[in-house]
Amino acid sequence: FIGSSFLKGNDVISMAKLRSSYGVNGNGDIGNYTWRPLFGYGINYNQTPGGAFNNIGNIDLTWELNKPFNVGFDLGFFRDRLTVTADYYSRTTSDLLLNRQISRTTGFNSILQNVGEMRNRGYEFSIGGFPIDNGNFKWSTNFNITFNKNEVTKLPGGSDILDGAFILREGHDYRTYYVREYAGVDPQTGDPMWYTDGTKTKTTKTYSQAQRTLVGSASPKFFGGFNNSFSYKGFTLDALINYNFGNLVRDGWEF
């Protein structure tokens, strides 16, 4: 808190707080038996009973490490009828739990490993208060917004990792789309078209002839919420709006 002598007798600023934190925590949310190599039966060959590995496992798996840093302040005005909060944060995650592609001669497409590093950083702002509070009727409101920047900062050998329609690539957002880009329809025939590559100079009507390319991100540029609560003689009405902006959405069933 700001010194009490500064706030004493102040009719405008009723509360002032400066905050900062740093820590280390882990994440191991990978399922109960993902680490364990498993062998199963019922895989017959040439009318002879047989078995095979059905989970490659990885006995060397360990926690993802998160290192969050935060600094911010809280301000209250007019006996906290109006409050303002602002924060800057930076969170580095190392030993990421990612599915790394391996040779299919192993019998598997990928293996879960602790590889890579990424960083989230940005700003959060919140403003709230009680525009009306006359005893019988009370209205409280809060608006918040967050600007987040995600970046994959390190991958093993600098190599890309494919994840369905996404690609993990150093220097890019971890939810970057890596797909064939739709180019509309042929006005003469109505057939769908795709750009042949990232230059967008040529199109093709054959889907397999189009090259996959970086096409934006599924991560929003900013997001937040707007909450209002109205109460009158024991009755309460709440209204909450969540929003996000600046991200792409993909129809996986169609493209």
C-alpha positions in Angstrom: 0.0 0.0 0.0 1.0 3.6 -0.5 1.8 5.2 2.8 -1.2 6.0 5.0 0.0 9.6 5.5 -0.5 10.2 1.8 -4.1 8.9 1.8 -5.1 10.4 5.2 -7.6 13.1 4.6 -7.6 12.5 0.8 -11.2 12.8 -0.4 -10.4 11.5 -3.9 -8.0 8.5 -3.6 -9.2 6.0 -1.0 -6.9 3.1 -1.9 -3.5 2.7 -3.7 -1.6 -0.5 -3.9 1.5 -1.5 -5.9 1.9 -5.3 -6.4 4.6 -7.6 -7.9 5.1 -11.3 -7.9 7.4 -14.1 -9.3 7.3 -17.8 -8.9 7.8 -21.2 -10.4 5.1 -23.9 -10.8 4.6 -27.1 -12.7 2.0 -28.6 -15.1 1.7 -32.3 -15.6 -1.8 -32.6 -17.0 -1.0 -35.4 -19.5 -3.3 -38.2 -18.4 -2.6 -41.0 -15.9 -0.7 -43.5 -18.1 0.6 -41.4 -21.0 4.2 -41.9 -19.8 3.9 -45.7 -19.7 4.9 -47.9 -22.6 2.0 -50.4 -23.1 1.8 -53.7 -24.9 -1.6 -55.2 -26.1 -2.9 -58.4 -27.6 -5.6 -59.1 -30.1 -3.5 -58.0 -33.0 -3.5 -61.1 -35.1 -1.4 -61.9 -38.2 -1.9 -64.7 -40.7 -4.5 -66.4 -38.5 -2.0 -66.5 -35.6 -2.6 -64.7 -32.3 -0.3 -61.7 -31.8 0.4 -58.6 -29.9 2.2 -55.2 -30.3 2.9 -52.0 -28.5 -0.2 -49.8 -28.4 1.4 -46.8 -26.5 4.9 -45.7 -27.1 5.1 -44.0 -23.7 8.1 -42.0 -22.4 9.5 -42.8 -18.9 11.6 -39.6 -19.0 8.6 -37.3 -19.0 8.6 -34.6 -16.3 6.7 -31.4 -15.4 6.4 -28.4 -17.6 7.9 -25.4 -15.8 6.0 -22.1 -15.7 7.8 -19.0 -14.5 5.2 -16.2 -14.1 6.2 -12.6 -13.4 3.6 -9.9 -12.6 3.7 -6.2 -11.7 0.7 -3.9 -11.3 -1.3 -1.4 -9.3 -4.8 -1.0 -7.8 -6.4 2.4 -7.3 -9.6 3.2 -5.5 -11.5 6.5 -5.7 -14.3 8.1 -3.7 -14.3 5.4 -1.0 -13.8 2.7 -3.6 -16.9 3.7 -5.6 -14.6 3.6 -8.6 -11.6 1.1 -8.8 -8.9 0.8 -11.4 -6.5 -2.1 -11.9 -3.6 -2.4 -14.3 -1.0 -5.3 -14.7 1.9 -6.3 -16.8 2.7 -10.0 -16.9 5.3 -12.3 -18.5 5.1 -16.0 -18.3 7.8 -18.3 -19.6 7.1 -22.0 -20.0 9.9 -24.4 -20.5 10.1 -28.2 -21.0 6.9 -28.1 -22.9 4.9 -31.3 -23.2 4.6 -31.6 -26.9 4.0 -34.5 -29.4 7.2 -34.6 -31.5 7.0 -36.3 -34.9 9.0 -39.5 -35.3 9.6 -42.0 -38.1 6.6 -44.2 -38.8 8.9 -47.2 -39.0 8.6 -47.2 -35.2 4.9 -48.0 -35.5 3.9 -44.6 -34.2 3.5 -41.1 -35.6 4.8 -39.1 -32.6 6.1 -39.3 -29.1 5.3 -37.0 -26.1 8.4 -35.3 -24.9 9.5 -32.3 -22.8 10.8 -30.1 -25.6 10.6 -26.4 -26.4 9.9 -23.1 -24.7 7.3 -20.4 -25.2 6.4 -17.0 -23.6 3.1 -15.2 -22.9 3.3 -11.5 -22.0 0.9 -8.7 -22.1 -1.2 -6.1 -20.2 -4.5 -6.4 -18.3 -6.7 -3.5 -17.4 -9.9 -3.5 -15.3 -12.2 -0.7 -14.2 -15.3 -1.1 -12.0 -17.4 0.5 -9.4 -20.9 1.3 -8.1 -22.6 3.9 -10.3 -25.7 3.7 -8.2 -26.0 2.7 -4.5 -29.0 4.3 -2.8 -29.8 1.6 -0.3 -32.8 -0.1 -2.1 -31.2 -0.2 -5.5 -27.6 -1.0 -6.3 -25.8 -1.3 -9.6 -22.2 -2.6 -9.8 -20.2 -2.9 -13.0 -16.8 -4.1 -14.2 -15.0 -4.0 -17.5 -11.8 -5.8 -18.2 -9.5 -6.2 -21.2 -6.3 -8.2 -21.8 -3.7 -7.9 -24.6 -1.7 -11.0 -24.8 1.3 -11.9 -27.0 2.3 -15.5 -27.4 5.6 -16.6 -28.9 7.3 -20.0 -29.3 10.9 -19.1 -28.4 12.6 -22.5 -28.6 12.1 -25.8 -30.3 14.5 -28.8 -30.5 17.0 -28.1 -33.3 14.8 -25.2 -34.4 12.6 -27.7 -36.3 8.8 -27.1 -36.8 6.3 -29.4 -35.0 3.0 -30.0 -36.8 -0.1 -30.3 -34.7 -3.1 -31.0 -37.0 -4.1 -27.7 -38.6 -1.5 -25.8 -36.5 2.3 -25.5 -36.6 4.7 -24.7 -33.9 7.5 -22.6 -35.3 10.1 -20.4 -33.5 9.1 -16.8 -33.5 5.4 -17.4 -34.1 2.2 -17.9 -32.0 1.7 -21.5 -30.8 -1.8 -21.5 -32.4 -0.6 -20.5 -35.9 -2.6 -22.1 -38.7 -0.6 -24.0 -41.2 -3.2 -24.9 -43.9 -4.0 -24.6 -47.6 -5.6 -21.2 -48.0 -9.0 -21.0 -49.6 -9.2 -18.6 -52.6 -13.0 -18.5 -53.1 -14.9 -20.0 -56.0 -14.5 -19.9 -59.7 -17.2 -17.4 -60.9 -17.7 -19.4 -64.1 -18.2 -22.9 -62.6 -18.7 -22.4 -58.8 -15.8 -24.8 -58.1 -13.8 -24.1 -54.9 -10.2 -22.8 -55.4 -7.1 -22.6 -53.2 -3.9 -20.6 -53.5 -1.0 -22.8 -54.6 1.4 -21.2 -52.1 1.9 -18.3 -49.7 2.5 -15.8 -52.5 -1.2 -15.9 -53.5 -0.3 -15.4 -57.1 -1.8 -18.6 -58.5 -4.8 -20.7 -57.7 -5.8 -24.3 -58.2 -9.0 -26.3 -58.1 -7.2 -29.4 -57.0 -6.8 -29.4 -53.2 -3.7 -31.6 -53.1 -1.8 -29.3 -55.4 -2.0 -26.4 -52.9 0.8 -26.0 -50.5 0.2 -25.5 -46.8 1.2 -22.0 -45.6 1.0 -19.8 -42.5 -2.5 -18.3 -42.3 -2.9 -16.2 -39.2 -3.5 -17.4 -35.7 -6.4 -18.8 -33.5 -5.1 -16.7 -30.6 -7.1 -13.4 -30.1 -5.2 -10.0 -30.1 -7.3 -9.0 -27.1 -10.1 -10.4 -25.0 -12.1 -9.7 -21.8 -15.5 -9.3 -20.2 -18.1 -6.8 -19.2 -20.2 -7.6 -16.1 -23.2 -5.8 -14.6 -25.1 -6.7 -11.4 -28.4 -5.0 -10.4 -30.0 -5.7 -7.1 -33.3 -4.4 -5.6 -34.8 -5.4 -2.3 -33.3 -8.9 -2.3 -33.7 -9.5 -6.1 -30.5 -9.7 -8.2 -30.0 -9.6 -12.0 -26.6 -10.4 -13.4 -25.5 -9.8 -17.0 -22.0 -11.0 -18.3 -20.6 -10.5 -21.7 -17.3 -12.1 -22.8 -15.5 -11.0 -26.0 -12.4 -11.6 -28.0 -11.1 -10.0 -31.2 -8.4 -10.5 -33.8 -8.3 -14.3 -34.1 -9.2 -16.7 -37.0 -11.7 -19.5 -36.7 -11.5 -22.6 -39.0 -14.3 -24.9 -40.1 -12.4 -28.2 -39.8 -15.2 -30.2 -41.4 -15.1 -28.2 -44.7 -11.5 -27.1 -45.3 
